[in-house]
Amino acid sequence: MSTLTTNIPEARPSGVTHGSKEASMHAVVLNVTVTEADAATAALRDQVVPQVSGTPGFVAGYWIRLDASRGTAVVVFESQDAARSAAAEAQPPGDLIAFDSVEVGEVVANA
């Protein structure tokens, strides 16, 4: 059995600024082990993506297949609070995948 690694930093006080900008976007990064690739892909498209994209503060999400049994998701939110909340509520779709790690980090650049 694998141990789930979590790294969800404490929330900063609201109104924290970086330079002249408001607090920056944060991302939830999930690393997963896939047990049933075809069923997991269907659940991802039919259940997970619609649910996650409706989460408050959602900006963008990317789900990446690394190989037949591993994947990574990067889901960006408007704030650290929104990302932390989403990470705390994240649940794998049944036994199709297992979370290996769930982390929240600040988005420092994007293109």
N, C-alpha and C positions, 0 to 999 in steps of 0.2 A: 504494500500500500504506500502510495507517495504522500509526502507531507505538503500541504498547501502553504505556500509562502505568500504572505501579505505584507504590503508596504503602503499603508494609507496614512500620510502625514497628518498631524494635528491641523485643524483649521486655523488660518490666520484671521485676525480680527477683520471685520468688514471695513471697506474703505481703504485698505492697504494699497498703496500705489507704488509703481515702479517708474521712477522718473516722473514724467507728466501723464502717464497712462494709468488707467484703473488696473486692478489686479488682473493678471493674465489668465488665459485659458489653461485648463489642465486636462490631462488625458488619463484614461484608465487603460492599462496595458495588461492583457490577459494572455498567458501562455497555457496551452491546453494539449492534452493527449486525446486523440480521436480513436474511438473503439469501433465505430461503424461509419465509415466515410460517406457513403451514399445517403444514409438516413440522417446523418449529422448535417450534411449540406442541405438537404430538404428542410430540416427543422430550422436551420439558420435562416434560410430564405423566407420560409412561411411563418415562423414564429418570432425568432430572436430579433431579426432586423426591424420588423414593424414595431415590436415592443420597445426596443432600445431607441429607435428614432423618435418615438413619442415621449421619451423621458424629458422632464423639465431641464432646460439648459443644454440639450443636445446640439452639437454643431456638425459633426461628421463622424463616420465610422468606417473602418477598414478591417476586413476579416481576411487573413492571409493563410493559405495552405502552404506549409513548409515542406511536407512530404506526406506520405499516406497516413501517418499516425500522429503528426504534430501540426499545430497551428498557433497563430498569434492574432490577437485582435487589438486594435488601437482605436479607442473611442474618445473623441474630443468633446469637452463640455465648456460652457462659458465661464465657469468659475471652479475654484477648488472645492467649494461646498457641494456643487452639483456633481462633480466627479466623485467625491468621497461618498456621497449618498448612493450614486449608481453602483459604485464598487461594493458597498456594503450589502446591496440588494441583489447583486449578480448571482444567478443560479444556472447551472448547466442544464440543458434540455434533456432530462432523463439520464439514462446510462450511456448516451451516445458519445459524450465527451466527459473528461475529468479536468478540472482546473488544476494546473500545476503551480501557478502563481497569479496573483492579482495585485497590481501596483498602481499607485496614482502619482503622476509627476507633472511638473509645470511644463507647458509648451514654451520653449524658448525661441523657436523660429519655425516658420512655415512658408510654403511657396505655393 
